[in-house]
Amino acid sequence: MHAPDRGDTFDHPALFYRTAEEYLAGTVPFVRAGLAAGEPVAVAVPAENLRLLRAALGDDARAVRCLDMREAGRNPGRIIPGVLRAFADAQPAGRRVRIVGEPVWPDRTAAEYPACVQHEALINEAFRDRAVTILCPYDAGRLSHRALSDACTTHPAVVLPGTPARHVSLAYAPRTAAARCNLPLPPVPHAACHRFDADRLTDVRHLATDEGARLGLTGTRLQDLGLIIAELTANSVVHGGGSGTLRVWAEGAAVLCEVRDGGRLTDPLAGRRPAVPDRPGGRGLLLVNMVADLVRVHTGPHGTTVRCRLAVG
């Protein structure tokens, strides 16, 4: 599937595939067309599909930036700043960029999936009017009907299995898709609730890291928890009404933390823009996205909740 030349506009098609052959038929020509046009090309897909693509591309794979999306995009909230924008922003000004990005795969968890939909919806805002094409493969043979339906809502065009033609998605409504995923988070199991304000930021961070250590976090992961707590609680004090609450608990092989405050998050791309050099501030939620394994946010008229997951071990 060759993406048409769309000048300086952003292009974001979804590719539905059922077999490895269909996957390669949709992605390999896309990559090679970009290389032939002198466009920087990146591929960020799960490791098993990355192996397929590298083998099919042969020597051409050496000219492509390749990333395992299971690692680089484990937290969907870091894909825009840490994968897509990181690659696109590093290229010469005025040169069109081409990316294959596969953020949704069949074993994404139920907790991760809404964050994936929000990510796909927000790509359209993050790259508006930029000379970038991002092709997003979807495994139509193993993903749910809901996932394929959501892909039609977050992508303006779809390529169906076994056909090279692009079809305009009549369901395209990315803001609606993002809003549908802004739902109250599941209830927190029994966990101590720590209230904080500007005078208790250090105390509450120590309480959280002590609890994280008790629940099995060590080394860098424990430091990551401390960073997350420091950034989220400071944001609550500065932007969320001056105070908030914190909880830390275990869930399976992970430690979760949650910060609630009375503020309302109005910028849908908060935490998804790369840091601007020499500009102070604006890095708190970005840092959280970059170190957490999953970040879920719910914001509404009564406040904002940010919940983060860190794997143990």
HELIX and SHEET records of a PDB file:
HELIX    1   1 ALA A   20  ALA A   36  1                                  17    
HELIX    2   2 ALA A   47  LEU A   57  1                                  11    
HELIX    3   3 GLY A   58  ALA A   63  5                                   6    
HELIX    4   4 MET A   69  ALA A   72  1                                   4    
HELIX    5   5 PRO A   76  ARG A   78  5                                   3    
HELIX    6   6 ILE A   79  ILE A   79  1                                   1    
HELIX    7   7 ILE A   80  LEU A   84  3                                   5    
HELIX    8   8 ARG A   85  ASP A   89  1                                   5    
HELIX    9   9 TYR A  113  ALA A  126  1                                  14    
HELIX   10  10 HIS A  145  THR A  154  1                                  10    
HELIX   11  11 PRO A  174  ARG A  180  1                                   7    
HELIX   12  12 ALA A  198  ARG A  200  5                                   3    
HELIX   13  13 LEU A  201  ARG A  214  1                                  14    
HELIX   14  14 GLY A  219  HIS A  239  1                                  21    
HELIX   15  15 GLY A  284  VAL A  291  1                                   8    
SHEET    1   A 7 ARG A  65  ASP A  68  0                                        
SHEET    2   A 7 VAL A  41  VAL A  45  1                                        
SHEET    3   A 7 VAL A  97  GLY A 101  1                                        
SHEET    4   A 7 VAL A 132  ASP A 139  1                                        
SHEET    5   A 7 PRO A  13  TYR A  17  1                                        
SHEET    6   A 7 ALA A 157  VAL A 159  1                                        
SHEET    7   A 7 ARG A 166  VAL A 168 -1                                        
SHEET    1   B 5 HIS A 194  ASP A 197  0                                        
SHEET    2   B 5 SER A 243  GLU A 251 -1                                        
SHEET    3   B 5 ALA A 254  ASP A 261 -1                                        
SHEET    4   B 5 GLY A 303  ALA A 311 -1                                        
SHEET    5   B 5 LEU A 294  GLY A 300 -1                                        
END                                                                             
